[in-house]
Amino acid sequence: MKILVVEDNPSVSSMLELFFSKEGLEGEFAGDGLEGYHKFQEGDFDLLILDWMLPGMDGIALCRKIRETGSEVPIIMLTAKDSESDQVIGFEMGADDYVTKPFSPLTLMARIKAVTRRARKGEAAEDGIRTSHFHVRKETREVVKDGEAIDNLTPKEFDLLVFFLQHPKQVFSREQLLEQVWGYQFYGDERTVDVHIKRLRKKIPEGDQLFHTVWGVGYKFEELAG
């Protein structure tokens, strides 16, 4: 696996380079956002790890610029920012996951395995889902509801919607959603699920009537009749 890391802290880069070597991963490193974007254009990477705070072009701007090229390469953000609003910004720009600093290499490795496993699973999945109101094409990541295209979903919002469409009326805890959609065990990141549910409710017409909070348990998805 070939990974591009854009990180301006030399000690973090050195630590990751040593860890990648032990894990049999190929790492390439850039110290600022502009250099990172140039390396992204020149290389063929399986995963990108972007620090939020970077000189020249910050990680969020870099993430947005990469997504604007049409690339679906998995992106993990490294950030000291832990508020819900910061998470929303990262996910809106197209990040697949985030790891809060300080972090252990083992935690990062678990996230790397999770996002790459999801990417492979998505590539192998059957293409279409049809329900009474939705038509979803997994291959092109297109979503249509009642004849109206919904084209502003982030990669993870799309994955979460697809999971709910495949499991209607079933109640899932936040832990279960993290395991099934994000691909890793629960580490106290329940706000990640809450943020994505909140965004789907806003972005999908009548979304607040589709995604139901089951108090004390988690969430379920149920389409409106008709």
C-alpha positions as CSV (number, residue, x, y, z in Angstrom):
1,M,0.0,0.0,0.0
2,K,1.3,3.4,-1.0
3,I,0.4,6.3,1.4
4,L,1.0,10.0,1.0
5,V,1.4,11.9,4.3
6,V,1.3,15.7,4.3
7,E,2.6,16.7,7.7
8,D,4.8,19.7,8.7
9,N,6.0,18.3,12.0
10,P,9.2,16.4,11.2
11,S,9.0,14.3,14.4
12,V,5.5,13.0,13.5
13,S,6.7,12.3,9.9
14,S,9.8,10.4,11.2
15,M,7.6,8.4,13.6
16,L,5.2,7.4,10.8
17,E,8.0,6.6,8.4
18,L,9.5,4.2,10.9
19,F,6.1,2.6,11.7
20,F,5.1,2.3,8.0
21,S,8.4,0.5,7.3
22,K,7.7,-2.0,10.1
23,E,4.2,-2.6,8.7
24,G,5.4,-3.1,5.2
25,L,3.8,0.1,3.9
26,E,5.3,2.5,1.4
27,G,5.2,6.1,2.7
28,E,5.8,9.3,0.8
29,F,6.0,12.6,2.8
30,A,5.4,16.3,2.1
31,G,5.9,19.2,4.5
32,D,3.3,21.6,3.3
33,G,0.0,21.7,1.4
34,L,1.3,22.8,-1.9
35,E,4.0,20.2,-2.0
36,G,1.4,17.6,-0.9
37,Y,-0.9,18.5,-3.8
38,H,1.9,18.3,-6.3
39,K,2.9,14.8,-5.0
40,F,-0.7,13.7,-5.2
41,Q,-0.9,14.8,-8.8
42,E,2.3,13.0,-9.7
43,G,1.8,9.7,-7.7
44,D,-0.7,6.9,-7.5
45,F,-1.6,6.6,-3.8
46,D,-3.9,4.2,-2.0
47,L,-4.5,6.5,0.9
48,L,-3.8,10.1,1.9
49,I,-3.1,11.3,5.5
50,L,-3.4,15.1,5.8
51,D,-2.6,17.3,8.8
52,W,-5.2,19.9,9.4
53,M,-2.8,22.8,10.1
54,L,-0.3,23.1,7.3
55,P,1.8,26.0,5.8
56,G,1.0,27.2,2.3
57,M,-2.4,25.4,2.0
58,D,-4.0,23.9,5.1
59,G,-5.3,20.3,5.2
60,I,-8.9,21.2,4.7
61,A,-8.2,23.3,1.6
62,L,-6.0,20.5,0.3
63,C,-8.7,17.9,0.9
64,R,-11.3,20.0,-0.9
65,K,-8.9,20.6,-3.9
66,I,-8.2,16.8,-4.1
67,R,-11.9,16.0,-4.1
68,E,-12.5,18.6,-6.8
69,T,-10.3,16.5,-9.1
70,G,-12.9,13.7,-8.8
71,S,-10.5,11.5,-6.8
72,E,-12.2,9.0,-4.3
73,V,-8.9,8.0,-2.7
74,P,-9.5,7.5,1.1
75,I,-8.4,10.5,3.2
76,I,-7.7,10.6,6.9
77,M,-7.2,13.9,8.6
78,L,-4.8,14.4,11.5
79,T,-6.0,17.2,13.7
80,A,-5.8,18.7,17.2
81,K,-9.3,20.0,16.6
82,D,-12.0,18.0,18.4
83,S,-15.2,20.1,18.2
84,E,-18.3,18.9,16.3
85,S,-18.1,22.0,14.0
86,D,-14.5,21.1,13.0
87,Q,-15.5,17.6,12.3
88,V,-18.4,18.8,10.1
89,I,-16.0,20.9,8.1
90,G,-13.6,18.0,7.6
91,F,-16.4,15.6,6.5
92,E,-18.0,18.3,4.3
93,M,-14.7,18.7,2.4
94,G,-14.6,15.0,1.7
95,A,-12.5,13.5,4.5
96,D,-13.3,9.8,5.3
97,D,-12.1,9.8,8.8
98,Y,-10.0,11.8,11.3
99,V,-7.6,11.0,14.1
100,T,-7.1,13.4,16.9
101,K,-3.6,14.4,18.0
102,P,-1.8,13.1,20.0
103,F,-2.4,9.6,18.6
104,S,-0.7,6.2,18.7
105,P,0.5,4.6,15.5
106,L,-1.6,1.5,16.4
107,T,-4.8,3.7,16.4
108,L,-3.8,5.2,13.1
109,M,-3.1,1.8,11.7
110,A,-6.6,0.6,12.7
111,R,-8.1,3.6,10.9
112,I,-6.0,3.0,7.8
113,K,-7.1,-0.7,7.6
114,A,-10.7,0.4,8.1
115,V,-10.9,3.0,5.4
116,T,-9.1,0.9,2.8
117,R,-11.2,-2.1,3.6
118,R,-14.4,0.0,3.1
119,A,-13.0,1.3,-0.2
120,R,-12.3,-2.2,-1.5
121,K,-15.7,-3.4,-0.3
122,G,-17.4,-0.4,-2.1
123,E,-15.6,-1.3,-5.4
124,A,-16.8,-4.9,-5.2
125,A,-20.4,-4.1,-4.2
126,E,-23.4,-4.6,-6.5
127,D,-24.2,-1.4,-8.3
128,G,-27.9,-0.5,-7.6
129,I,-30.3,0.0,-4.8
130,R,-33.9,0.8,-5.4
131,T,-36.6,1.5,-2.8
132,S,-40.0,3.2,-3.0
133,H,-38.3,6.6,-2.9
134,F,-34.6,6.2,-3.5
135,H,-32.5,5.0,-6.5
136,V,-28.8,4.7,-5.6
137,R,-25.9,3.7,-7.9
138,K,-22.9,2.7,-5.9
139,E,-20.5,2.6,-8.8
140,T,-21.0,6.3,-9.6
141,R,-22.2,7.2,-6.1
142,E,-25.3,8.8,-7.4
143,V,-28.4,9.3,-5.2
144,V,-31.9,10.2,-6.5
145,K,-34.9,10.6,-4.2
146,D,-38.3,10.9,-5.7
147,G,-36.7,11.9,-9.0
148,E,-34.5,14.6,-7.5
149,A,-30.7,14.2,-7.5
150,I,-28.9,14.6,-4.2
151,D,-25.4,15.4,-5.2
152,N,-23.9,17.1,-2.2
153,L,-23.2,14.0,0.0
154,T,-19.7,13.4,1.3
155,P,-18.3,9.9,0.8
156,K,-19.1,8.9,4.4
157,E,-22.6,10.3,4.3
158,F,-23.2,8.3,1.1
159,D,-21.9,5.1,2.8
160,L,-24.1,5.7,5.9
161,L,-27.2,6.3,3.7
162,V,-26.5,3.1,1.7
163,F,-26.2,1.1,4.9
164,F,-29.5,2.4,6.2
165,L,-31.2,1.7,2.9
166,Q,-30.0,-1.9,3.0
167,H,-31.2,-2.3,6.6
168,P,-34.6,-0.4,6.9
169,K,-36.4,-0.3,10.2
170,Q,-33.5,-1.9,12.0
171,V,-32.2,-0.1,15.1
172,F,-28.4,0.3,15.4
173,S,-26.4,1.7,18.2
174,R,-23.6,4.2,17.5
175,E,-21.1,1.5,18.2
176,Q,-22.7,-0.8,15.6
177,L,-22.7,2.0,13.0
178,L,-19.1,2.7,13.6
179,E,-18.2,-0.9,13.2
180,Q,-20.4,-1.5,10.1
181,V,-19.9,1.8,8.2
182,W,-16.6,3.2,9.5
183,G,-15.1,-0.2,9.9
184,Y,-13.5,0.0,13.4
185,Q,-14.4,-0.7,17.0
186,F,-15.9,1.9,19.2
187,Y,-13.3,4.2,20.8
188,G,-15.5,6.9,22.2
189,D,-16.2,8.5,18.8
190,E,-20.0,8.5,19.0
191,R,-20.1,12.1,18.0
192,T,-18.9,11.1,14.5
193,V,-22.1,9.2,14.0
194,D,-24.2,12.0,15.4
195,V,-22.6,14.6,13.1
196,H,-23.3,12.4,10.0
197,I,-26.9,11.7,10.9
198,K,-27.4,15.5,11.5
199,R,-26.0,16.3,8.1
200,L,-28.1,13.6,6.3
201,R,-31.2,15.0,7.9
202,K,-30.4,18.4,6.5
203,K,-29.3,17.4,3.0
204,I,-32.0,14.9,2.2
205,P,-35.5,16.2,1.6
206,E,-37.7,15.2,4.6
207,G,-34.6,13.7,6.1
208,D,-35.7,14.5,9.7
209,Q,-38.6,12.1,9.0
210,L,-36.4,9.3,7.7
211,F,-33.6,9.1,10.3
212,H,-35.1,8.4,13.7
213,T,-33.4,8.7,17.1
214,V,-34.2,5.7,19.3
215,W,-33.5,7.1,22.7
216,G,-31.1,5.1,24.8
217,V,-30.1,2.9,21.8
218,G,-29.1,4.7,18.6
219,Y,-30.8,5.3,15.2
220,K,-33.0,3.6,12.7
221,F,-34.0,4.5,9.1
222,E,-37.6,4.2,7.9
223,E,-39.0,5.6,4.7
224,L,-42.3,7.4,4.5
225,A,-45.3,5.5,3.1
226,G,-46.3,6.2,-0.5
